[in-house]
């Protein structure tokens, strides 16, 4: 039986980018995914918030990320539909935008406050009477599906192997993971990396490991074809998602995520929309902080109605456009940085998940992670990656990178 250098579980942006970077270094890689069309990447807006760094780590990663996106289509030999457009962070009529100027000033590139009329000049479809103003900044954007497809094609050209099947478990012999199990057979590897987004915590729990990784049930409505051209990406200027994530990931409630179904905090709605180059449009999003993984108990019709109720006053031209409600799991960590690196106490097992702003920062992290694990101790430590290792949440010393 063939033994791979690496098996990567999950083919969202994290798994697709990391498997490509590992294969580019000459390693033998198997990329495994269950083909779920409602993965977080495939349901995402594809926005690249390269302006949003607030400290030395995130500013460096955001800058490296946008530089990578600008040349990625040429590197992969397939278009990601990269472009730069205007982001409008809209404010309700009763919110004083001036009071938020200091808050927005902490970003690497501070969005500027504009009037409702100026916002409508940027996005003519915007209802000027529904907002009290907006913050605006240039924002990167790609097509998420085409970006994954580009990574996958380049990965296969490098000799990487891709398999469409569900991973049912990890093969563990004492304190070492030696591969994965599927419904039909086992596959061996020197290293396994879990990049399965919202399913990562459950998969690791089957191996007796608990990690501080959390998820929301994120819900959007996809509109296959919108006749009116939309110029800007619209998102709320007063977002509630990050505050809710902080509440849901509080250490006091961590154990609830490994128990029976619980709603950790009430659902929220951050009304936004993006149109892709082919005219298809996403509107959303509802976020639910629930410990389960499926959407069976979510009232899709009610959720869609809530999303439409939130977005339609802003962009009335979307009022009667038919669409499809979609659901995915979006992961996040307790401190806003991803969880990456070897799992403490288990050799050969790694995590690569929890990216709060994946399109902005994930690509340079995948590059650095691949170089780090290939070099092992010989290349020394990567101080930036060291601050994102999962061991920052444990009392164990940082494990050295695998050889």
N, C-alpha and C positions, 0 to 999 in steps of 0.2 A: 504494500500500500504506500502510495506517495505521501511524503511528509512535507508540508509547505513550511516556508519560513514564517509566514503570517496567514492567519485567517481573519478576515474583517467581517463582522456581523453587522449588517445594516447598509442600505444603499441610498440614504438621504445625502445631503450635502457633505456631512461629516464622513460617512463611510466611502462615498465616491471620491472625495478629495484625498483622503488618507490612503486608500488602496492605490490610487494613481501615484502618489508621492513615494510609497514604499516600492512599487514596481519600477519607478523611474531610477531607483538606486540599485536595481539589479536583483532585488529579492523576489523569491517565488511567493505569489500572493493568490489566495482564493477569496473572492468577494461573494458573500452569501446574503440573500435577501428574500423575503417572502412575497414580494411584488405587490404589497399593499398600495393601491393608488391614492390613498388618503394619508400618506406620510406627511410629516410637518413641512418638509421642503416643498412637496408638490402642492400643498395648500397655502404656501406663503406668498406674500406680496413680492418678494425678491428685492427688497430695498437694501441699499448699502449705505448705512449711516456713518460714513467715513468722517463726518464732522463731529461725532458724538463722544470722542474720548474725553475723559474727565481726570485722568491721572497719567503718570508716565507710561504705565503698561498699556492701557487702552489706547492712548494717543499713538504710541509706536505701532501697535497692531493695526489700528484703523488706517494709518498712513500706508503701511505695507500692504494692507488689504486692497485699498483702492488702486494702488499701483499695479498690483497683480491682476485685478479685474480688467484694467485698461488694455493689457496685452494678452489676456487669457485665450481669447478666440483664436489668435494667431498661433499660440503655443499648442492648443488642442487640435487645431485644424477643423474646428466646428464653431459656429457662431453661438455665443451666449446671449446675443442681443443686448450687449452692454450699451448703456447710454447714461447721460446725466440729465436730470430733469429737476423741476422745482418741487420742493416739498412745502406744503402748506399745513401748518399746525394751527387748526382753527380754534377760536375761542368763542364760547357762548356770549350772547349779548350782554349778560350781566356780570361778566368777568373783566376786570381792569387789567389789560395786558401789561401796563407799566409796572404793576406789582410783581410780575413774573420776569422782568428783565434781568434782575440779578441772578435768578435761578438759571436762566438760559445762558447767561454770561460765563458759566463755568465750563462750557464745552470748548473743545479745541477751536472750532469755528462757530462763533455765536450766531444763531439765527437772529434776524432783525425783525422788529415789530413793524407791521404795516396795517393800514386801514382796511376796512371792508372793501372799499372801492379798489384799492391796490390789489387786494387778494383776487377780486373778480377780474381785474385786468390780466392776472396770471392765469386764472382758470375761469373762462367765460361762462361755463356751465354752473358755477357756484352761485347759490342764492345769497345775494348780499344782505337780505333781511334776516337771515338765519344766524349771522355771526356778528360779533362785536369787534373783530379784527383777527389777525393771524400772525404767527411767526413764520418766517420763510428762510430757506437755505437751499443751496444746491445739494442734490441727493443722487447717489448712484443707483442704478437699477439693472437687473438682468432678468431673463426668463428662467425661473428655477428648473423647469423640466429640461430645457435645452442645455442648461449648464451641467446637470447631472449626466445627460446623454453624451455631452462632449467629453466629460471626464471618463465615462465608461468606455467610449470608443478608443480614446487614447490609451487607457489602461489595457484593453485587450490587444492593441497593437504592440504594446510592450511585453506581451506574453502573459499577462494576467488572466486568470480563469474566473469566470463569473457563473454563478449557479442560482437558479430561481427555486428556492425551497425554504420552508420554515425550519429554523433551528429549534429543536425540542429540548436541548440541554447541552451542558458542557461535560466533556470527559475529564474527570478529576481522579488522579491517583495520589492519595495522601495529600501532600501540600503542593502539588503541581497540576496544572491544567495542561492536557496533552492534545486537545482537539475539541471537536463539536459532534453532536449527534443530530441526525435528522430522522424523519420517519422511516427511511429506507436503509441508512447506513451511517457509519462514523467516518469522520475525516480527521487526519492527524496533522498537527502543526507544532512548531517550536514555540510559537506565540499566538495567542488569540486576543483580539481587541474587540470589545463590545462598543459599537457605535450605533446602537439601535434606538436612540432617542428615548421616547417615553416608555419603551418596553425594557430598557436596560436594567432598571432597578429590579424588576420582577425576574428577569433572566439570571441576574447575579444572586438573587435571594434563593434560587433553586440550588445554588452551589454553597449555601450557608453563609453568604456575605450580605451585609446591609450597608448601603452607601447613601450619603445625604444628597440624593438626587430626587427632584420633584417634577410634577407635570401639571399642566392645565389641559382641560378639554377645550381646544380652540375651535370655533365654528365660524365658517364663512359661507357666503352664497356666491357661486360662480355664475356669471352671466355670459353665455357662449358668444354672443355677438351684440355689441352696442353700436348703433349707427352713428351717434354723436361722438366726435373725437374729444377725448379728455386729455388735457395737457399735463396736469400735475398729479402728484401723489398726495392724497389728503389723509391726515390723521388728526386726532384730537390734541389740542395744545395743553390740555389738562388731563393727562392719562392717569388712570387708576390702577393699571396692571401691575406696575412695579411695587406700589405700596401693598397690594394684595399678595404679591409673591413673597414679600418680606414677612407678612403675617402667616402665610401658609407654610413657610419653611422654618418657622421658629423652632429652636431645638426642643422646646417643651412639647411640641406636637409631632416630633419626628417619628415616634413609634407608631402613630396612627397610620402612617403610610404603608406599614407592613401587616396591618390587621385587616379585619373585614371592612366592607364599604363604609366610607364616611365622607361627608361633605365638610371640608376643612374650613372653608369660608364661603360667603355668598358669591354667586356669579356676578360678573361685571360686563359692561359693554363699552368698548372703545371704538366709536364709529369712524370708519375710514374706508378708502377705496383706491384702487389702482387699475389702470387700463394697460393691457399689453399691446404690443405692436400689431397683432392680428385683430384687434378690436375686442377680444374677450376681456372681461372685467371682473375683478373680485371686490366684493363689499363685505365688511365685517367690522369688528369681530366680537363674538361673545367668548368669554373665558370662564370656565368652571373649574374650581379647585376641589376635585373629587379623587378619591384614592383608587377607584375602579379604572379599568382600561377600555371598556367597551362603550358604545353609544346607544345600547339597546333601551335604556331607561330615559334617554333624553327626548323630549318632545320636539322633534325637528320642525314641525309647522310653527310652534310657538317661538322657537329660536329664530327661525327665518323672519317671522313677523317682527320680532324685536330688532333684528339687524336692519330690516327695511325701515322701520319706524325711526331708527337713529340716523340713517344715511339720507333718506329721501328729502327731509327739509333742507339739507345742505346741497344736494344735487338732484333737483326734481326730475331731470330728464331720465333718471333711472327708475322712476316710480312704477312703470308697467312693464319693464323688461323681464321676461321669464328667466328663471335661473334654477340652480340646483344647490340645495343645502349640503355642505360637506363638513366633516368632522375629522380632527386629527389630535394627536397628543404633542404638546410643546414642552420641552424640558427646561428646567432652570435650576440653579444652585442657590445656596444660602447667601453667598456674597457677590453674586453677579459674574463671577469668573467661571469658566468651564471646569469640569472634573476630568483630568487626564492623567495618564501614567499607570504604572504597575500597581496592582491591588496589594496592600500589605498582607503578608503572611501566606500568599499564594504565588508560586512562581509561574511564569508563562501567561498570566492573565492581566489584561490592561483595560482601561476605560477611556473612552473618547466621546464625551457627551456633555450636555448641560450648557450649550452655547446660547446665551441670551440674545446676542446680536450676531448670528452666524455669518451672514453674507458680508458683514463688515470686517470680522476678525478671524474667521475660521481658516481661510486659505493660508495665511502665513504661519498659523499655529500648526497646521498639518505639515507644512514644509519643515519646520523646525523640529517637530516631533519625530518625523521619519529620519531626519539626519541624526537626531539624538539617540534613538534606539539602535540605529545601525552602528554608530560609533562606539556605543557602550561606554565604559569607563575611560577608554583611551582618549576620548575627546573632552573629558572633563564635564562639568555640569553646565547647563544652560540656565542662567540666572532668571531669565524671564519665564521659561517653562517651569522652573522650580517653584514659582509662586502660584502655579495652577495645579500642581500635583495633588492628587486626592489625599495624600498623607497630611495635608495641612489641616484636615479635620480629624486626625487621629493623634494618639500619643506616640505612635511608632515613628522612628526615624525614617527619613526619606529612603526608599529603596533605590539602589543604583540601577541605571538603565540596563536592559538585557544585552547580552553579547550577541 
